[in-house]
């Protein structure tokens, strides 16, 4: 997939698996974030 504007994907703690699958499909990294 080729995008003109780069984007990041983030997830909450309950949806990390889904976000990782989406990132693998899109070929983009999963964004890093800490929730406190």
mmCIF entry with sequence, helices, sheets and N, C-alpha, C, O atoms, coordinates in Angstrom:
data_MODEL
# 
_entry.id   MODEL 
# 
_entity.id                         1 
_entity.type                       polymer 
_entity.pdbx_number_of_molecules   1 
# 
_entity_poly.entity_id                      1 
_entity_poly.type                           'polypeptide(L)' 
_entity_poly.nstd_linkage                   no 
_entity_poly.nstd_monomer                   no 
_entity_poly.pdbx_seq_one_letter_code       
;(UNK)(UNK)(UNK)(UNK)(UNK)(UNK)(UNK)(UNK)(UNK)(UNK)(UNK)(UNK)(UNK)(UNK)(UNK)(UNK)
(UNK)(UNK)(UNK)(UNK)(UNK)(UNK)(UNK)(UNK)(UNK)(UNK)(UNK)(UNK)(UNK)(UNK)(UNK)(UNK)
(UNK)(UNK)(UNK)(UNK)
;
_entity_poly.pdbx_seq_one_letter_code_can   XXXXXXXXXXXXXXXXXXXXXXXXXXXXXXXXXXXX 
_entity_poly.pdbx_strand_id                 A 
# 
loop_
_entity_poly_seq.entity_id 
_entity_poly_seq.num 
_entity_poly_seq.mon_id 
_entity_poly_seq.hetero 
1 1  UNK n 
1 2  UNK n 
1 3  UNK n 
1 4  UNK n 
1 5  UNK n 
1 6  UNK n 
1 7  UNK n 
1 8  UNK n 
1 9  UNK n 
1 10 UNK n 
1 11 UNK n 
1 12 UNK n 
1 13 UNK n 
1 14 UNK n 
1 15 UNK n 
1 16 UNK n 
1 17 UNK n 
1 18 UNK n 
1 19 UNK n 
1 20 UNK n 
1 21 UNK n 
1 22 UNK n 
1 23 UNK n 
1 24 UNK n 
1 25 UNK n 
1 26 UNK n 
1 27 UNK n 
1 28 UNK n 
1 29 UNK n 
1 30 UNK n 
1 31 UNK n 
1 32 UNK n 
1 33 UNK n 
1 34 UNK n 
1 35 UNK n 
1 36 UNK n 
# 
_struct_asym.id          A 
_struct_asym.entity_id   1 
# 
_struct_conf.conf_type_id            HELX_P 
_struct_conf.id                      HELX_P1 
_struct_conf.pdbx_PDB_helix_id       AA1 
_struct_conf.beg_label_comp_id       UNK 
_struct_conf.beg_label_asym_id       A 
_struct_conf.beg_label_seq_id        16 
_struct_conf.pdbx_beg_PDB_ins_code   ? 
_struct_conf.end_label_comp_id       UNK 
_struct_conf.end_label_asym_id       A 
_struct_conf.end_label_seq_id        26 
_struct_conf.pdbx_end_PDB_ins_code   ? 
_struct_conf.beg_auth_comp_id        UNK 
_struct_conf.beg_auth_asym_id        A 
_struct_conf.beg_auth_seq_id         16 
_struct_conf.end_auth_comp_id        UNK 
_struct_conf.end_auth_asym_id        A 
_struct_conf.end_auth_seq_id         26 
_struct_conf.pdbx_PDB_helix_class    1 
_struct_conf.details                 ? 
_struct_conf.pdbx_PDB_helix_length   11 
# 
_struct_conf_type.id          HELX_P 
_struct_conf_type.criteria    ? 
_struct_conf_type.reference   ? 
# 
loop_
_atom_site.group_PDB 
_atom_site.id 
_atom_site.type_symbol 
_atom_site.label_atom_id 
_atom_site.label_alt_id 
_atom_site.label_comp_id 
_atom_site.label_asym_id 
_atom_site.label_entity_id 
_atom_site.label_seq_id 
_atom_site.pdbx_PDB_ins_code 
_atom_site.Cartn_x 
_atom_site.Cartn_y 
_atom_site.Cartn_z 
_atom_site.occupancy 
_atom_site.B_iso_or_equiv 
_atom_site.pdbx_formal_charge 
_atom_site.auth_seq_id 
_atom_site.auth_comp_id 
_atom_site.auth_asym_id 
_atom_site.auth_atom_id 
_atom_site.pdbx_PDB_model_num 
ATOM 1   N N  . UNK A 1 1  ? 0.849  -1.180 0.000  1.00 0.00 ? 1  UNK A N  1 
ATOM 2   C CA . UNK A 1 1  ? 0.000  0.000  0.000  1.00 0.00 ? 1  UNK A CA 1 
ATOM 3   C C  . UNK A 1 1  ? 0.886  1.232  0.000  1.00 0.00 ? 1  UNK A C  1 
ATOM 4   O O  . UNK A 1 1  ? 1.852  1.295  0.760  1.00 0.00 ? 1  UNK A O  1 
ATOM 5   N N  . UNK A 1 2  ? 0.584  2.187  -0.816 1.00 0.00 ? 2  UNK A N  1 
ATOM 6   C CA . UNK A 1 2  ? 1.346  3.420  -0.895 1.00 0.00 ? 2  UNK A CA 1 
ATOM 7   C C  . UNK A 1 2  ? 0.444  4.581  -0.509 1.00 0.00 ? 2  UNK A C  1 
ATOM 8   O O  . UNK A 1 2  ? -0.622 4.772  -1.095 1.00 0.00 ? 2  UNK A O  1 
ATOM 9   N N  . UNK A 1 3  ? 0.873  5.347  0.472  1.00 0.00 ? 3  UNK A N  1 
ATOM 10  C CA . UNK A 1 3  ? 0.076  6.488  0.933  1.00 0.00 ? 3  UNK A CA 1 
ATOM 11  C C  . UNK A 1 3  ? 0.857  7.770  0.702  1.00 0.00 ? 3  UNK A C  1 
ATOM 12  O O  . UNK A 1 3  ? 2.086  7.779  0.776  1.00 0.00 ? 3  UNK A O  1 
ATOM 13  N N  . UNK A 1 4  ? 0.147  8.843  0.423  1.00 0.00 ? 4  UNK A N  1 
ATOM 14  C CA . UNK A 1 4  ? 0.810  10.118 0.216  1.00 0.00 ? 4  UNK A CA 1 
ATOM 15  C C  . UNK A 1 4  ? 1.139  10.790 1.538  1.00 0.00 ? 4  UNK A C  1 
ATOM 16  O O  . UNK A 1 4  ? 2.123  11.524 1.626  1.00 0.00 ? 4  UNK A O  1 
ATOM 17  N N  . UNK A 1 5  ? 0.344  10.556 2.557  1.00 0.00 ? 5  UNK A N  1 
ATOM 18  C CA . UNK A 1 5  ? 0.586  11.115 3.878  1.00 0.00 ? 5  UNK A CA 1 
ATOM 19  C C  . UNK A 1 5  ? 0.822  9.967  4.845  1.00 0.00 ? 5  UNK A C  1 
ATOM 20  O O  . UNK A 1 5  ? -0.038 9.099  4.989  1.00 0.00 ? 5  UNK A O  1 
ATOM 21  N N  . UNK A 1 6  ? 1.998  9.943  5.526  1.00 0.00 ? 6  UNK A N  1 
ATOM 22  C CA . UNK A 1 6  ? 2.238  8.844  6.465  1.00 0.00 ? 6  UNK A CA 1 
ATOM 23  C C  . UNK A 1 6  ? 1.272  8.917  7.645  1.00 0.00 ? 6  UNK A C  1 
ATOM 24  O O  . UNK A 1 6  ? 0.810  9.997  8.011  1.00 0.00 ? 6  UNK A O  1 
ATOM 25  N N  . UNK A 1 7  ? 0.977  7.787  8.222  1.00 0.00 ? 7  UNK A N  1 
ATOM 26  C CA . UNK A 1 7  ? 0.080  7.750  9.367  1.00 0.00 ? 7  UNK A CA 1 
ATOM 27  C C  . UNK A 1 7  ? 0.580  6.719  10.363 1.00 0.00 ? 7  UNK A C  1 
ATOM 28  O O  . UNK A 1 7  ? 1.367  5.838  10.016 1.00 0.00 ? 7  UNK A O  1 
ATOM 29  N N  . UNK A 1 8  ? 0.121  6.831  11.599 1.00 0.00 ? 8  UNK A N  1 
ATOM 30  C CA . UNK A 1 8  ? 0.443  5.876  12.652 1.00 0.00 ? 8  UNK A CA 1 
ATOM 31  C C  . UNK A 1 8  ? -0.842 5.243  13.146 1.00 0.00 ? 8  UNK A C  1 
ATOM 32  O O  . UNK A 1 8  ? -1.908 5.858  13.122 1.00 0.00 ? 8  UNK A O  1 
ATOM 33  N N  . UNK A 1 9  ? -0.723 4.009  13.592 1.00 0.00 ? 9  UNK A N  1 
ATOM 34  C CA . UNK A 1 9  ? -1.859 3.304  14.175 1.00 0.00 ? 9  UNK A CA 1 
ATOM 35  C C  . UNK A 1 9  ? -1.560 3.125  15.657 1.00 0.00 ? 9  UNK A C  1 
ATOM 36  O O  . UNK A 1 9  ? -0.466 2.699  16.025 1.00 0.00 ? 9  UNK A O  1 
ATOM 37  N N  . UNK A 1 10 ? -2.527 3.448  16.505 1.00 0.00 ? 10 UNK A N  1 
ATOM 38  C CA . UNK A 1 10 ? -2.405 3.266  17.946 1.00 0.00 ? 10 UNK A CA 1 
ATOM 39  C C  . UNK A 1 10 ? -3.537 2.371  18.414 1.00 0.00 ? 10 UNK A C  1 
ATOM 40  O O  . UNK A 1 10 ? -4.564 2.258  17.745 1.00 0.00 ? 10 UNK A O  1 
ATOM 41  N N  . UNK A 1 11 ? -3.352 1.736  19.563 1.00 0.00 ? 11 UNK A N  1 
ATOM 42  C CA . UNK A 1 11 ? -4.418 0.895  20.106 1.00 0.00 ? 11 UNK A CA 1 
ATOM 43  C C  . UNK A 1 11 ? -4.487 1.074  21.609 1.00 0.00 ? 11 UNK A C  1 
ATOM 44  O O  . UNK A 1 11 ? -3.538 1.526  22.249 1.00 0.00 ? 11 UNK A O  1 
ATOM 45  N N  . UNK A 1 12 ? -5.614 0.715  22.143 1.00 0.00 ? 12 UNK A N  1 
ATOM 46  C CA . UNK A 1 12 ? -5.745 0.626  23.592 1.00 0.00 ? 12 UNK A CA 1 
ATOM 47  C C  . UNK A 1 12 ? -5.286 -0.757 24.032 1.00 0.00 ? 12 UNK A C  1 
ATOM 48  O O  . UNK A 1 12 ? -4.851 -1.558 23.206 1.00 0.00 ? 12 UNK A O  1 
ATOM 49  N N  . UNK A 1 13 ? -5.379 -1.039 25.311 1.00 0.00 ? 13 UNK A N  1 
ATOM 50  C CA . UNK A 1 13 ? -4.894 -2.322 25.819 1.00 0.00 ? 13 UNK A CA 1 
ATOM 51  C C  . UNK A 1 13 ? -5.753 -3.496 25.363 1.00 0.00 ? 13 UNK A C  1 
ATOM 52  O O  . UNK A 1 13 ? -5.243 -4.611 25.257 1.00 0.00 ? 13 UNK A O  1 
ATOM 53  N N  . UNK A 1 14 ? -7.020 -3.286 25.095 1.00 0.00 ? 14 UNK A N  1 
ATOM 54  C CA . UNK A 1 14 ? -7.899 -4.380 24.680 1.00 0.00 ? 14 UNK A CA 1 
ATOM 55  C C  . UNK A 1 14 ? -7.846 -4.670 23.188 1.00 0.00 ? 14 UNK A C  1 
ATOM 56  O O  . UNK A 1 14 ? -8.349 -5.707 22.754 1.00 0.00 ? 14 UNK A O  1 
ATOM 57  N N  . UNK A 1 15 ? -7.261 -3.798 22.396 1.00 0.00 ? 15 UNK A N  1 
ATOM 58  C CA . UNK A 1 15 ? -7.296 -3.989 20.947 1.00 0.00 ? 15 UNK A CA 1 
ATOM 59  C C  . UNK A 1 15 ? -5.907 -4.059 20.315 1.00 0.00 ? 15 UNK A C  1 
ATOM 60  O O  . UNK A 1 15 ? -5.771 -3.846 19.110 1.00 0.00 ? 15 UNK A O  1 
ATOM 61  N N  . UNK A 1 16 ? -4.879 -4.354 21.103 1.00 0.00 ? 16 UNK A N  1 
ATOM 62  C CA . UNK A 1 16 ? -3.521 -4.390 20.566 1.00 0.00 ? 16 UNK A CA 1 
ATOM 63  C C  . UNK A 1 16 ? -3.373 -5.463 19.481 1.00 0.00 ? 16 UNK A C  1 
ATOM 64  O O  . UNK A 1 16 ? -2.746 -5.216 18.451 1.00 0.00 ? 16 UNK A O  1 
ATOM 65  N N  . UNK A 1 17 ? -3.941 -6.640 19.703 1.00 0.00 ? 17 UNK A N  1 
ATOM 66  C CA . UNK A 1 17 ? -3.839 -7.716 18.710 1.00 0.00 ? 17 UNK A CA 1 
ATOM 67  C C  . UNK A 1 17 ? -4.403 -7.268 17.367 1.00 0.00 ? 17 UNK A C  1 
ATOM 68  O O  . UNK A 1 17 ? -3.783 -7.486 16.326 1.00 0.00 ? 17 UNK A O  1 
ATOM 69  N N  . UNK A 1 18 ? -5.571 -6.646 17.387 1.00 0.00 ? 18 UNK A N  1 
ATOM 70  C CA . UNK A 1 18 ? -6.196 -6.167 16.155 1.00 0.00 ? 18 UNK A CA 1 
ATOM 71  C C  . UNK A 1 18 ? -5.333 -5.090 15.500 1.00 0.00 ? 18 UNK A C  1 
ATOM 72  O O  . UNK A 1 18 ? -5.147 -5.106 14.284 1.00 0.00 ? 18 UNK A O  1 
ATOM 73  N N  . UNK A 1 19 ? -4.808 -4.161 16.288 1.00 0.00 ? 19 UNK A N  1 
ATOM 74  C CA . UNK A 1 19 ? -3.957 -3.099 15.742 1.00 0.00 ? 19 UNK A CA 1 
ATOM 75  C C  . UNK A 1 19 ? -2.700 -3.682 15.103 1.00 0.00 ? 19 UNK A C  1 
ATOM 76  O O  . UNK A 1 19 ? -2.269 -3.209 14.051 1.00 0.00 ? 19 UNK A O  1 
ATOM 77  N N  . UNK A 1 20 ? -2.110 -4.697 15.721 1.00 0.00 ? 20 UNK A N  1 
ATOM 78  C CA . UNK A 1 20 ? -0.924 -5.338 15.139 1.00 0.00 ? 20 UNK A CA 1 
ATOM 79  C C  . UNK A 1 20 ? -1.262 -6.007 13.806 1.00 0.00 ? 20 UNK A C  1 
ATOM 80  O O  . UNK A 1 20 ? -0.478 -5.928 12.860 1.00 0.00 ? 20 UNK A O  1 
ATOM 81  N N  . UNK A 1 21 ? -2.416 -6.660 13.723 1.00 0.00 ? 21 UNK A N  1 
ATOM 82  C CA . UNK A 1 21 ? -2.835 -7.291 12.469 1.00 0.00 ? 21 UNK A CA 1 
ATOM 83  C C  . UNK A 1 21 ? -3.057 -6.241 11.376 1.00 0.00 ? 21 UNK A C  1 
ATOM 84  O O  . UNK A 1 21 ? -2.678 -6.450 10.223 1.00 0.00 ? 21 UNK A O  1 
ATOM 85  N N  . UNK A 1 22 ? -3.668 -5.120 11.738 1.00 0.00 ? 22 UNK A N  1 
ATOM 86  C CA . UNK A 1 22 ? -3.900 -4.032 10.780 1.00 0.00 ? 22 UNK A CA 1 
ATOM 87  C C  . UNK A 1 22 ? -2.568 -3.481 10.290 1.00 0.00 ? 22 UNK A C  1 
ATOM 88  O O  . UNK A 1 22 ? -2.384 -3.275 9.091  1.00 0.00 ? 22 UNK A O  1 
ATOM 89  N N  . UNK A 1 23 ? -1.633 -3.242 11.216 1.00 0.00 ? 23 UNK A N  1 
ATOM 90  C CA . UNK A 1 23 ? -0.320 -2.712 10.831 1.00 0.00 ? 23 UNK A CA 1 
ATOM 91  C C  . UNK A 1 23 ? 0.424  -3.685 9.924  1.00 0.00 ? 23 UNK A C  1 
ATOM 92  O O  . UNK A 1 23 ? 1.054  -3.268 8.952  1.00 0.00 ? 23 UNK A O  1 
ATOM 93  N N  . UNK A 1 24 ? 0.358  -4.962 10.229 1.00 0.00 ? 24 UNK A N  1 
ATOM 94  C CA . UNK A 1 24 ? 1.003  -5.958 9.364  1.00 0.00 ? 24 UNK A CA 1 
ATOM 95  C C  . UNK A 1 24 ? 0.411  -5.928 7.967  1.00 0.00 ? 24 UNK A C  1 
ATOM 96  O O  . UNK A 1 24 ? 1.135  -6.038 6.977  1.00 0.00 ? 24 UNK A O  1 
ATOM 97  N N  . UNK A 1 25 ? -0.888 -5.781 7.885  1.00 0.00 ? 25 UNK A N  1 
ATOM 98  C CA . UNK A 1 25 ? -1.564 -5.740 6.587  1.00 0.00 ? 25 UNK A CA 1 
ATOM 99  C C  . UNK A 1 25 ? -1.199 -4.485 5.797  1.00 0.00 ? 25 UNK A C  1 
ATOM 100 O O  . UNK A 1 25 ? -1.013 -4.541 4.581  1.00 0.00 ? 25 UNK A O  1 
ATOM 101 N N  . UNK A 1 26 ? -1.099 -3.344 6.503  1.00 0.00 ? 26 UNK A N  1 
ATOM 102 C CA . UNK A 1 26 ? -0.796 -2.073 5.844  1.00 0.00 ? 26 UNK A CA 1 
ATOM 103 C C  . UNK A 1 26 ? 0.699  -1.855 5.627  1.00 0.00 ? 26 UNK A C  1 
ATOM 104 O O  . UNK A 1 26 ? 1.093  -1.029 4.805  1.00 0.00 ? 26 UNK A O  1 
ATOM 105 N N  . UNK A 1 27 ? 1.530  -2.594 6.362  1.00 0.00 ? 27 UNK A N  1 
ATOM 106 C CA . UNK A 1 27 ? 2.970  -2.410 6.261  1.00 0.00 ? 27 UNK A CA 1 
ATOM 107 C C  . UNK A 1 27 ? 3.449  -1.161 6.970  1.00 0.00 ? 27 UNK A C  1 
ATOM 108 O O  . UNK A 1 27 ? 4.417  -0.532 6.541  1.00 0.00 ? 27 UNK A O  1 
ATOM 109 N N  . UNK A 1 28 ? 2.777  -0.795 8.056  1.00 0.00 ? 28 UNK A N  1 
ATOM 110 C CA . UNK A 1 28 ? 3.182  0.386  8.816  1.00 0.00 ? 28 UNK A CA 1 
ATOM 111 C C  . UNK A 1 28 ? 3.443  -0.011 10.265 1.00 0.00 ? 28 UNK A C  1 
ATOM 112 O O  . UNK A 1 28 ? 2.925  -1.028 10.727 1.00 0.00 ? 28 UNK A O  1 
ATOM 113 N N  . UNK A 1 29 ? 4.243  0.783  10.992 1.00 0.00 ? 29 UNK A N  1 
ATOM 114 C CA . UNK A 1 29 ? 4.535  0.439  12.382 1.00 0.00 ? 29 UNK A CA 1 
ATOM 115 C C  . UNK A 1 29 ? 3.381  0.806  13.310 1.00 0.00 ? 29 UNK A C  1 
ATOM 116 O O  . UNK A 1 29 ? 2.597  1.713  13.029 1.00 0.00 ? 29 UNK A O  1 
ATOM 117 N N  . UNK A 1 30 ? 3.298  0.088  14.407 1.00 0.00 ? 30 UNK A N  1 
ATOM 118 C CA . UNK A 1 30 ? 2.343  0.420  15.457 1.00 0.00 ? 30 UNK A CA 1 
ATOM 119 C C  . UNK A 1 30 ? 2.953  1.531  16.293 1.00 0.00 ? 30 UNK A C  1 
ATOM 120 O O  . UNK A 1 30 ? 4.081  1.396  16.767 1.00 0.00 ? 30 UNK A O  1 
ATOM 121 N N  . UNK A 1 31 ? 2.231  2.625  16.484 1.00 0.00 ? 31 UNK A N  1 
ATOM 122 C CA . UNK A 1 31 ? 2.735  3.755  17.262 1.00 0.00 ? 31 UNK A CA 1 
ATOM 123 C C  . UNK A 1 31 ? 2.941  3.376  18.718 1.00 0.00 ? 31 UNK A C  1 
ATOM 124 O O  . UNK A 1 31 ? 2.222  2.535  19.257 1.00 0.00 ? 31 UNK A O  1 
ATOM 125 N N  . UNK A 1 32 ? 3.924  3.999  19.352 1.00 0.00 ? 32 UNK A N  1 
ATOM 126 C CA . UNK A 1 32 ? 4.235  3.747  20.758 1.00 0.00 ? 32 UNK A CA 1 
ATOM 127 C C  . UNK A 1 32 ? 3.537  4.775  21.633 1.00 0.00 ? 32 UNK A C  1 
ATOM 128 O O  . UNK A 1 32 ? 3.581  5.974  21.356 1.00 0.00 ? 32 UNK A O  1 
ATOM 129 N N  . UNK A 1 33 ? 2.886  4.292  22.701 1.00 0.00 ? 33 UNK A N  1 
ATOM 130 C CA . UNK A 1 33 ? 2.170  5.186  23.599 1.00 0.00 ? 33 UNK A CA 1 
ATOM 131 C C  . UNK A 1 33 ? 2.025  4.491  24.947 1.00 0.00 ? 33 UNK A C  1 
ATOM 132 O O  . UNK A 1 33 ? 1.813  3.280  25.003 1.00 0.00 ? 33 UNK A O  1 
ATOM 133 N N  . UNK A 1 34 ? 2.139  5.254  26.031 1.00 0.00 ? 34 UNK A N  1 
ATOM 134 C CA . UNK A 1 34 ? 1.894  4.744  27.377 1.00 0.00 ? 34 UNK A CA 1 
ATOM 135 C C  . UNK A 1 34 ? 0.635  5.372  27.921 1.00 0.00 ? 34 UNK A C  1 
ATOM 136 O O  . UNK A 1 34 ? 0.460  6.588  27.854 1.00 0.00 ? 34 UNK A O  1 
ATOM 137 N N  . UNK A 1 35 ? -0.245 4.546  28.461 1.00 0.00 ? 35 UNK A N  1 
ATOM 138 C CA . UNK A 1 35 ? -1.464 5.037  29.093 1.00 0.00 ? 35 UNK A CA 1 
ATOM 139 C C  . UNK A 1 35 ? -1.311 4.822  30.589 1.00 0.00 ? 35 UNK A C  1 
ATOM 140 O O  . UNK A 1 35 ? -1.096 3.699  31.045 1.00 0.00 ? 35 UNK A O  1 
ATOM 141 N N  . UNK A 1 36 ? -1.423 5.900  31.346 1.00 0.00 ? 36 UNK A N  1 
ATOM 142 C CA . UNK A 1 36 ? -1.262 5.797  32.801 1.00 0.00 ? 36 UNK A CA 1 
ATOM 143 C C  . UNK A 1 36 ? -2.508 6.223  33.513 1.00 0.00 ? 36 UNK A C  1 
ATOM 144 O O  . UNK A 1 36 ? -2.554 6.201  34.743 1.00 0.00 ? 36 UNK A O  1 
# 
